[in-house]
Amino acid sequence: MAYLLQKSMVAKVVGASLFMLLAACSSDQRYKRQVNGNDEYLKAPALHALNSPSGMILPVQTGDYEVLPVSANGAVGKGLDVRPPAQPLALLDGSRSQYTGDTAVIQLENNAQARELWPRIVSVIQSKGYTIATRQDASQTLNTDWVQWSRADEDVQYRGRYQVSLGTKGYQTSLTVKSLGLEQQGQPVTAPAIVQRYTVMMLNSVAEGLEKLNDEQANKLASGQTADLSVISGADDSGLPLLVVRSSYSVVWQHLPAALGKIGMKVKDTSRPLGTISITYEAPSSGTWEQLGAKDPDLVDGDYKLQVGDLGNRSTLQFTDPKGHTLTQSKNDALVAVFQAAFGQSSLH
């Protein structure tokens, strides 16, 4: 009986210890930032002068293979944060992104859609619960109050303040987020990598909200009767032929995969922010064209590139053939009826 009681007590002690260990591990997030592997290399002995036996003649010393001493000032081993630098995401159609200093930027074409961005930006920031401290709609600039961040890979969370602005220069519109301060437990944080991580996090959060609004608007248009996917022939600024679709970029992008599939174009790769689509074309049977009610455009089989352009309430489609040439005017004109029929059938499903 005493043995059983002693065994039960031991089990309880082991169980309690295991629970405390698991609880401690669950709150310690350092493993998410640490290198996963052996760090015994940190215990390697330091370099020292070569001691040779008396009378031994050593080769002539050269600097070709000399290992110079290096003083390590940063974190090493388990203390090293191995998370990659945060990067702004080009989530918006036709956009490019970059980070410089303490500022993250998304650049877009200065079109009708971009000129209507500011009210949407303000709406997104408010919907995410970020308090706006000051706001100037005339200059399209606002400053947030402290934004409290919550990341699963941090033991102690950070908070930051940001300036969000929208500016236009020439053909470019820039959505900019600048860090106005970052803190952890009330102490200012100036480490460049950490400032970058949370400034980019703010920009990506706003861009994600804008992308969601665009998708919701596109879905409403696609589900209603207001989506116009009529196609005409046109040309770009340099005179090269292209197709013009009388609908927004979001709506056209939503219907393109189905439309391309109906005319024998298999999508291999896409980039919605850049508006690029890689396609492999294999001419379908004559029955396909009869079903569409369009004539065979007589394209050669092979790999094509499709560039989708955003003109606000219009979109453009420009094809590059397997030899890297823009389609001729006659081929482009032949695709007008083809895409008109393909869009018409894809919008019914």
C-alpha positions in Angstrom: 0.0 0.0 0.0 2.8 2.4 0.9 4.5 1.5 -2.4 1.4 2.3 -4.3 1.0 5.6 -2.5 4.7 6.5 -3.2 4.4 5.6 -6.8 1.2 7.7 -7.1 3.0 10.7 -5.6 5.9 10.3 -8.0 3.5 10.2 -10.9 1.8 13.4 -9.7 5.2 15.2 -9.3 6.4 14.1 -12.7 3.0 15.2 -14.3 3.1 18.6 -12.6 6.7 19.1 -13.7 5.8 18.1 -17.3 2.8 20.5 -17.3 5.0 23.4 -16.0 7.6 22.6 -18.7 5.0 22.6 -21.5 3.5 25.8 -20.2 6.8 27.5 -20.1 7.6 26.3 -23.7 4.2 27.5 -24.9 4.9 31.1 -23.8 8.5 31.2 -24.9 8.5 32.1 -28.6 12.3 32.3 -29.1 12.5 29.1 -30.9 10.6 30.7 -33.8 13.4 33.2 -34.2 16.4 30.9 -33.6 18.5 28.9 -35.9 17.4 25.2 -36.0 20.5 23.2 -35.6 23.7 22.6 -33.7 25.6 25.6 -32.5 28.7 23.8 -31.2 30.8 25.8 -33.6 30.6 28.7 -31.2 32.8 26.7 -28.8 35.6 26.4 -31.4 39.0 27.5 -30.0 40.3 30.9 -31.1 43.2 31.1 -33.6 46.7 31.2 -32.2 50.2 31.4 -33.5 51.7 28.3 -35.0 54.4 26.7 -32.8 56.9 24.6 -34.7 59.6 22.3 -33.4 63.1 23.8 -33.1 65.1 23.5 -36.3 62.1 23.0 -38.6 62.1 25.2 -41.7 58.5 26.4 -42.5 57.4 27.4 -46.0 57.6 31.1 -46.8 54.6 32.8 -45.4 52.1 34.4 -47.8 48.7 36.1 -47.2 46.9 34.0 -49.8 45.3 31.6 -47.2 45.6 33.7 -44.1 42.5 33.7 -41.9 42.2 37.2 -40.4 40.8 37.6 -36.9 37.3 39.0 -36.9 35.5 40.5 -33.9 31.8 39.6 -33.7 29.6 42.5 -32.6 26.2 41.1 -33.4 24.1 38.3 -32.0 25.3 34.7 -32.7 24.0 31.2 -32.1 20.6 31.0 -30.5 20.6 34.8 -29.9 20.6 35.4 -33.7 17.2 36.4 -35.1 17.0 34.3 -38.3 13.7 35.7 -39.6 14.1 37.3 -43.1 13.6 41.0 -43.5 10.0 42.0 -44.0 9.1 43.1 -47.6 6.2 45.2 -48.7 3.8 43.2 -50.9 2.6 44.5 -54.3 -0.9 43.4 -53.6 -2.7 46.1 -55.6 -3.2 45.7 -59.4 -0.4 47.0 -61.5 1.7 48.0 -58.4 5.4 47.9 -57.4 6.7 48.0 -53.8 9.9 49.0 -52.0 11.3 49.9 -48.6 13.9 52.6 -47.9 15.1 53.9 -44.6 12.0 53.9 -42.4 9.5 54.2 -45.2 7.5 51.5 -47.2 6.0 52.4 -50.5 3.6 50.9 -53.0 3.6 52.6 -56.4 0.6 52.4 -58.8 -0.3 53.8 -62.2 -2.0 57.2 -61.9 -5.4 56.2 -63.2 -9.0 56.8 -62.3 -9.0 54.0 -59.8 -5.8 55.4 -58.0 -7.4 58.8 -57.8 -10.2 57.4 -55.7 -7.9 55.6 -53.3 -7.8 58.0 -50.4 -11.3 57.5 -49.0 -10.7 53.8 -49.3 -7.4 54.0 -47.4 -9.1 55.9 -44.6 -12.0 53.4 -44.5 -9.5 50.5 -44.3 -7.5 52.0 -41.5 -10.7 52.7 -39.5 -12.1 49.2 -40.2 -8.9 47.6 -38.8 -9.3 49.5 -35.5 -6.2 51.7 -36.0 -7.0 55.1 -34.3 -6.3 58.1 -36.5 -4.6 60.9 -34.5 -4.6 63.6 -37.2 -5.9 63.7 -40.7 -5.6 66.1 -43.6 -7.7 65.1 -46.6 -6.5 68.0 -48.7 -2.9 66.7 -48.6 -4.1 63.1 -48.3 -2.1 62.5 -45.2 -2.9 61.0 -41.8 -1.0 60.1 -38.6 -2.1 57.1 -36.6 -2.1 56.9 -32.8 -0.2 53.9 -31.3 -1.0 50.7 -33.1 -0.6 47.7 -30.8 0.8 44.7 -32.8 0.4 41.1 -31.9 2.7 38.5 -33.4 3.0 34.9 -32.5 6.8 35.0 -32.9 7.4 37.7 -30.3 7.6 37.2 -26.5 7.0 40.8 -25.8 4.8 42.7 -28.3 5.6 46.0 -30.0 3.5 49.1 -30.7 4.1 51.8 -33.3 2.9 55.1 -34.8 2.8 55.7 -38.5 2.2 58.4 -41.2 0.1 57.2 -44.1 0.0 59.3 -47.2 -1.0 59.2 -50.9 0.9 61.3 -53.4 0.9 61.7 -57.2 3.9 62.5 -59.3 3.7 62.3 -63.1 2.2 58.9 -64.1 2.8 57.4 -60.6 0.6 57.4 -57.5 2.4 56.3 -54.3 0.9 54.9 -51.1 3.5 55.6 -48.4 3.8 54.4 -44.8 6.5 56.1 -42.7 7.4 55.0 -39.1 6.9 57.8 -36.5 8.1 55.7 -33.6 8.3 52.1 -32.3 8.2 50.9 -28.7 8.5 47.7 -26.7 7.4 47.9 -23.1 7.6 51.6 -23.2 11.1 51.7 -24.5 11.9 53.2 -27.9 13.2 50.7 -30.5 15.5 51.9 -33.3 16.9 48.6 -34.6 16.5 49.0 -38.5 15.4 45.4 -39.0 12.6 45.6 -36.4 11.5 49.1 -37.6 11.3 47.7 -41.1 9.3 44.7 -40.0 6.6 46.7 -38.4 6.5 49.5 -40.9 6.1 47.0 -43.7 3.5 45.2 -41.6 1.4 48.4 -41.5 1.7 48.9 -45.2 0.8 45.3 -46.0 -2.2 45.5 -43.7 -3.5 48.6 -45.5 -2.8 47.1 -49.0 -4.5 43.8 -47.9 -7.6 45.8 -46.9 -7.7 47.7 -50.2 -7.3 44.4 -52.2 -10.3 43.0 -50.2 -12.4 46.0 -51.1 -11.5 45.7 -54.8 -12.4 42.0 -54.8 -15.7 42.6 -53.1 -16.5 45.3 -55.7 -15.5 43.0 -58.5 -17.7 40.2 -57.1 -20.7 42.5 -56.9 -20.2 43.6 -60.5 -19.7 40.1 -61.7 -22.8 38.8 -60.0 -25.0 41.6 -61.3 -25.9 42.9 -64.6 -23.5 45.9 -64.6 -20.5 43.9 -65.7 -19.8 44.8 -69.3 -17.2 42.6 -71.0 -17.6 43.8 -74.5 -14.3 43.8 -76.5 -13.0 46.1 -79.2 -9.7 46.4 -81.1 -7.2 49.1 -80.0 -3.6 50.1 -79.9 -1.1 51.2 -77.2 0.9 54.5 -77.1 3.4 53.1 -79.5 0.8 51.9 -82.0 1.0 48.2 -81.2 -2.3 46.4 -81.4 -4.2 45.2 -78.3 -7.7 44.4 -77.2 -9.8 46.8 -75.0 -12.4 45.3 -72.6 -15.1 47.7 -71.4 -14.7 46.6 -67.7 -12.5 47.1 -64.7 -9.2 45.2 -64.2 -10.7 43.2 -61.3 -13.7 42.0 -63.3 -11.6 41.2 -66.3 -9.0 39.3 -64.3 -11.8 37.3 -62.6 -13.2 36.1 -65.9 -10.0 35.7 -67.9 -9.0 32.1 -66.8 -12.3 30.7 -67.9 -12.3 32.6 -71.1 -8.8 31.6 -72.0 -9.6 28.0 -71.3 -12.5 28.0 -73.7 -10.3 29.0 -76.6 -7.5 26.5 -76.0 -5.2 28.7 -74.0 -3.9 26.9 -70.8 -2.7 29.2 -68.1 0.7 28.3 -66.7 1.6 31.2 -64.5 0.0 34.5 -63.4 1.0 37.7 -61.5 -2.1 39.8 -60.8 -0.1 42.8 -59.4 2.0 42.9 -62.6 -0.9 41.9 -64.9 1.1 39.1 -66.6 -0.1 35.7 -67.7 1.9 32.9 -69.2 -0.1 30.7 -71.6 0.4 27.6 -73.7 -1.9 27.6 -76.8 -3.0 24.5 -78.5 -5.6 25.1 -81.3 -8.9 23.4 -80.4 -11.1 21.5 -82.8 -13.4 23.2 -85.3 -16.3 22.2 -83.0 -15.0 24.6 -80.4 -15.2 27.6 -82.7 -18.7 26.5 -83.9 -19.9 26.3 -80.3 -18.5 29.8 -79.6 -19.9 31.2 -82.7 -16.5 32.7 -83.7 -14.0 32.1 -86.5 -10.6 30.4 -85.8 -8.1 33.2 -85.3 -5.4 30.9 -86.8 -2.8 31.3 -84.1 0.3 29.1 -84.1 0.6 26.6 -81.2 3.1 27.5 -78.5 3.8 29.6 -75.5 2.3 33.1 -75.4 2.5 36.0 -72.9 -0.5 38.1 -72.1 -0.2 41.6 -70.5 -3.3 42.9 -68.9 -3.5 46.6 -68.5 -5.6 48.8 -66.1 -7.3 51.9 -67.5 -9.7 52.4 -64.6 -13.1 51.5 -66.1 -11.4 49.8 -69.1 -8.8 47.0 -69.4 -6.4 46.0 -72.1 -5.2 42.6 -73.3 -1.9 42.5 -75.3 -0.6 39.2 -76.6 3.1 38.3 -77.4 3.5 35.3 -79.6 6.1 32.4 -79.1 8.7 34.4 -81.1 8.4 37.4 -78.7 6.4 39.6 -81.2 3.2 41.4 -80.5 0.3 39.9 -82.5 -0.2 41.5 -85.8 -3.2 43.8 -86.3 -5.1 41.1 -88.3 -4.6 38.5 -85.6 -5.6 40.9 -82.9 -8.7 41.9 -84.8 -9.6 38.2 -85.2 -9.4 37.8 -81.4 -12.1 40.5 -80.8 -15.0 38.2 -81.7 -13.3 35.2 -80.1 -12.9 36.9 -76.7 -16.4 38.5 -77.0 -17.9 35.1 -77.2 -15.5 33.5 -74.6 -16.3 36.3 -72.1 -20.0 35.9 -72.8 -19.9 32.2 -72.0 -17.6 32.5 -69.0 -19.9 35.1 -67.3 -22.8 32.6 -67.4 -21.0 30.2 -65.1 
